[in-house]
Amino acid sequence: MAQLPTDPMAAMREFFVAGDAIVGHMKNAALQSRTGEDRALFEELLGQIDSQRSELESTLPGVFQDAQGRLDGALSRLEKLRAKKDDLLAKAESLTTRMEQHITSGREALKKDAEKPKPELPRPKFRRPGKSNAPAFSSGVDLRKWLMAPPPAAAQKGGFPHTTGNIWEDWGKLETLPQFEDEEEE
């Protein structure tokens, strides 16, 4: 697996060398201070710097190792994803090739079918006379008379109850059919 680009502790050693230079300047300032209050402030600050430095020196290697472990894990996952991507691309390529082969074979089959002569549709050997004539339709007046006619006498006299027809059929009991003007529909 890949390592961090540079040795992190080497970079931290450069940081600690620069910190040592600052500590040296602060010690000089503490020795040259005129008041005890300033000297105490510098000494307290130097103590804080030393404690923080020792804490950094003890924890930084673990932090860098954890970071290296996470980096290694991420790189291994990346390698797995690359391999999976390569497999998928190979499958896609093979599917594309198979699809092109199927398309080519389908086109060839269509060309062969197009070259074959198509059979003619069977024709009837004879025609019945009058079969092609359209039926004659009754006029609208005849239809109206037929619809408005009273029910047959057998249904009115009894036997079975009358269950079909208009709801107003028995109102007023028409004795004769209504007279309509004869009109021709064209």
Kinemage of the C-alpha trace (Angstrom):
@kinemage 1
@onewidth
@group {chain A} dominant
@subgroup {mainchain}
@vectorlist {calphas} color= white
{ca met a 1} P 0.000 0.000 0.000
{ca ala a 2} L 1.002 3.588 -0.480
{ca gln a 3} L 2.593 5.508 2.330
{ca leu a 4} L 2.025 9.069 3.311
{ca pro a 5} L 3.970 11.327 0.945
{ca thr a 6} L 6.546 12.298 3.538
{ca asp a 7} L 7.526 10.988 6.941
{ca pro a 8} L 5.119 12.840 9.229
{ca met a 9} L 7.463 12.623 12.180
{ca ala a 10} L 10.243 14.248 10.098
{ca ala a 11} L 7.926 17.157 9.416
{ca met a 12} L 7.071 17.291 13.109
{ca arg a 13} L 10.795 17.277 14.020
{ca glu a 14} L 11.162 20.435 11.920
{ca phe a 15} L 8.222 21.881 13.858
{ca phe a 16} L 9.854 20.901 17.180
{ca val a 17} L 13.220 22.457 16.107
{ca ala a 18} L 11.393 25.716 15.363
{ca gly a 19} L 9.663 25.390 18.742
{ca asp a 20} L 13.033 24.869 20.454
{ca ala a 21} L 14.270 28.123 18.904
{ca ile a 22} L 11.206 29.928 20.289
{ca val a 23} L 11.748 28.331 23.709
{ca gly a 24} L 15.377 29.500 23.662
{ca his a 25} L 14.262 33.087 22.916
{ca met a 26} L 11.689 32.896 25.701
{ca lys a 27} L 14.320 31.637 28.200
{ca asn a 28} L 16.533 34.562 27.229
{ca ala a 29} L 13.613 36.918 27.713
{ca ala a 30} L 12.866 35.360 31.109
{ca leu a 31} L 16.491 35.807 32.239
{ca gln a 32} L 16.567 39.402 31.087
{ca ser a 33} L 13.206 40.405 32.521
{ca arg a 34} L 13.404 43.060 35.208
{ca thr a 35} L 10.395 42.138 37.260
{ca gly a 36} L 9.653 38.854 38.967
{ca glu a 37} L 6.134 38.989 37.628
{ca asp a 38} L 7.355 38.923 34.013
{ca arg a 39} L 9.823 36.182 34.832
{ca ala a 40} L 7.060 34.070 36.427
{ca leu a 41} L 4.862 34.617 33.376
{ca phe a 42} L 7.632 33.447 31.019
{ca glu a 43} L 8.435 30.436 33.195
{ca glu a 44} L 4.734 29.455 33.318
{ca leu a 45} L 4.515 29.825 29.550
{ca leu a 46} L 7.667 27.680 29.097
{ca gly a 47} L 6.151 25.015 31.349
{ca gln a 48} L 2.962 24.983 29.244
{ca ile a 49} L 5.020 24.670 26.061
{ca asp a 50} L 7.037 21.737 27.512
{ca ser a 51} L 3.895 19.894 28.638
{ca gln a 52} L 2.173 20.435 25.317
{ca arg a 53} L 5.295 19.284 23.458
{ca ser a 54} L 5.571 16.087 25.488
{ca glu a 55} L 1.848 15.407 24.900
{ca leu a 56} L 2.303 15.957 21.153
{ca glu a 57} L 5.354 13.687 21.046
{ca ser a 58} L 3.444 10.911 22.806
{ca thr a 59} L 0.168 11.141 20.844
{ca leu a 60} L 1.317 12.088 17.335
{ca pro a 61} L 2.790 8.687 16.363
{ca gly a 62} L -0.537 6.997 17.227
{ca val a 63} L -2.476 9.621 15.284
{ca phe a 64} L -0.225 9.153 12.263
{ca gln a 65} L -0.517 5.354 12.492
{ca asp a 66} L -4.322 5.640 12.649
{ca ala a 67} L -4.266 7.964 9.652
{ca gln a 68} L -1.997 5.523 7.789
{ca gly a 69} L -4.383 2.668 8.642
{ca arg a 70} L -7.395 4.633 7.364
{ca leu a 71} L -5.429 5.544 4.235
{ca asp a 72} L -4.493 1.887 3.664
{ca gly a 73} L -8.144 0.848 4.142
{ca ala a 74} L -9.345 3.514 1.735
{ca leu a 75} L -6.730 2.496 -0.830
{ca ser a 76} L -7.685 -1.181 -0.550
{ca arg a 77} L -11.358 -0.287 -1.024
{ca leu a 78} L -10.341 1.825 -4.010
{ca glu a 79} L -8.447 -1.135 -5.500
{ca lys a 80} L -11.507 -3.367 -5.008
{ca leu a 81} L -13.690 -0.751 -6.690
{ca arg a 82} L -11.229 -0.484 -9.577
{ca ala a 83} L -11.304 -4.259 -10.027
{ca lys a 84} L -15.105 -4.236 -9.902
{ca lys a 85} L -15.166 -1.388 -12.431
{ca asp a 86} L -12.872 -3.337 -14.737
{ca asp a 87} L -15.140 -6.408 -14.440
{ca leu a 88} L -18.233 -4.329 -15.181
{ca leu a 89} L -16.582 -2.706 -18.175
{ca ala a 90} L -15.544 -6.132 -19.488
{ca lys a 91} L -19.121 -7.406 -19.044
{ca ala a 92} L -20.501 -4.328 -20.779
{ca glu a 93} L -18.076 -4.853 -23.655
{ca ser a 94} L -19.069 -8.516 -23.998
{ca leu a 95} L -22.767 -7.585 -23.855
{ca thr a 96} L -22.210 -4.965 -26.521
{ca thr a 97} L -20.471 -7.518 -28.726
{ca arg a 98} L -23.249 -10.080 -28.208
{ca met a 99} L -25.888 -7.432 -28.888
{ca glu a 100} L -24.175 -6.433 -32.128
{ca gln a 101} L -24.007 -10.110 -33.158
{ca his a 102} L -27.732 -10.546 -32.454
{ca ile a 103} L -28.557 -7.392 -34.396
{ca thr a 104} L -26.459 -8.564 -37.326
{ca ser a 105} L -28.048 -12.026 -37.328
{ca gly a 106} L -31.514 -10.460 -37.037
{ca arg a 107} L -30.850 -8.192 -40.005
{ca glu a 108} L -29.591 -11.140 -42.043
{ca ala a 109} L -32.730 -13.119 -41.159
{ca leu a 110} L -34.893 -10.163 -42.201
{ca lys a 111} L -33.038 -9.933 -45.509
{ca lys a 112} L -33.565 -13.653 -46.139
{ca asp a 113} L -37.260 -13.341 -45.310
{ca ala a 114} L -37.589 -10.320 -47.594
{ca glu a 115} L -35.998 -12.230 -50.471
{ca lys a 116} L -38.488 -15.111 -50.211
{ca pro a 117} L -41.605 -14.682 -52.334
{ca lys a 118} L -44.706 -14.162 -50.257
{ca pro a 119} L -47.532 -16.634 -50.814
{ca glu a 120} L -50.637 -15.234 -52.386
{ca leu a 121} L -53.769 -15.041 -50.346
{ca pro a 122} L -56.301 -17.733 -51.195
{ca arg a 123} L -59.222 -16.397 -53.190
{ca pro a 124} L -62.725 -17.777 -53.003
{ca lys a 125} L -63.563 -20.069 -55.902
{ca phe a 126} L -67.127 -18.864 -56.234
{ca arg a 127} L -69.387 -16.107 -55.010
{ca arg a 128} L -72.859 -16.522 -53.763
{ca pro a 129} L -75.311 -14.383 -55.640
{ca gly a 130} L -76.796 -11.571 -53.592
{ca lys a 131} L -74.209 -11.949 -50.838
{ca ser a 132} L -72.578 -8.644 -51.602
{ca asn a 133} L -75.839 -6.673 -51.646
{ca ala a 134} L -76.453 -4.468 -48.624
{ca pro a 135} L -79.636 -5.161 -46.615
{ca ala a 136} L -82.516 -2.753 -47.074
{ca phe a 137} L -83.239 -0.522 -44.097
{ca ser a 138} L -86.755 0.396 -42.984
{ca ser a 139} L -87.755 4.007 -42.832
{ca gly a 140} L -87.853 5.890 -39.548
{ca val a 141} L -91.662 6.047 -39.655
{ca asp a 142} L -91.925 2.231 -39.685
{ca leu a 143} L -89.515 1.987 -36.784
{ca arg a 144} L -91.498 4.552 -34.796
{ca lys a 145} L -94.754 2.666 -35.403
{ca trp a 146} L -93.187 -0.621 -34.367
{ca leu a 147} L -91.791 0.850 -31.133
{ca met a 148} L -95.045 2.580 -30.160
{ca ala a 149} L -97.296 -0.461 -30.838
{ca pro a 150} L -99.140 -1.908 -27.799
{ca pro a 151} L -97.954 -5.247 -26.431
{ca pro a 152} L -99.464 -8.390 -27.925
{ca ala a 153} L -102.892 -9.460 -26.676
{ca ala a 154} L -101.554 -12.580 -24.962
{ca ala a 155} L -99.287 -10.525 -22.727
{ca gln a 156} L -102.161 -8.142 -21.808
{ca lys a 157} L -104.699 -10.802 -20.888
{ca gly a 158} L -102.797 -12.453 -18.121
{ca gly a 159} L -100.451 -15.233 -17.471
{ca phe a 160} L -97.107 -13.691 -16.884
{ca pro a 161} L -96.658 -10.220 -15.476
{ca his a 162} L -95.418 -7.613 -17.909
{ca thr a 163} L -91.822 -6.786 -16.799
{ca thr a 164} L -90.438 -4.919 -19.768
{ca gly a 165} L -91.334 -1.776 -21.608
{ca asn a 166} L -91.904 1.852 -20.767
{ca ile a 167} L -93.084 2.832 -17.288
{ca trp a 168} L -95.882 4.969 -18.750
{ca glu a 169} L -97.083 2.233 -21.066
{ca asp a 170} L -100.328 1.530 -19.208
{ca trp a 171} L -101.257 5.140 -18.509
{ca gly a 172} L -104.361 6.142 -20.318
{ca lys a 173} L -104.595 2.892 -22.339
{ca leu a 174} L -104.376 4.177 -25.875
{ca glu a 175} L -107.054 2.602 -28.010
{ca thr a 176} L -105.465 3.427 -31.308
{ca leu a 177} L -101.960 4.081 -32.527
{ca pro a 178} L -100.931 7.700 -32.759
{ca gln a 179} L -101.032 9.019 -36.252
{ca phe a 180} L -97.751 10.405 -37.598
{ca glu a 181} L -97.139 12.162 -40.790
{ca asp a 182} L -95.376 9.996 -43.279
{ca glu a 183} L -91.986 11.430 -43.917
{ca glu a 184} L -89.200 10.042 -45.954
{ca glu a 185} L -85.724 10.061 -44.493
{ca glu a 186} L -82.916 10.401 -46.908
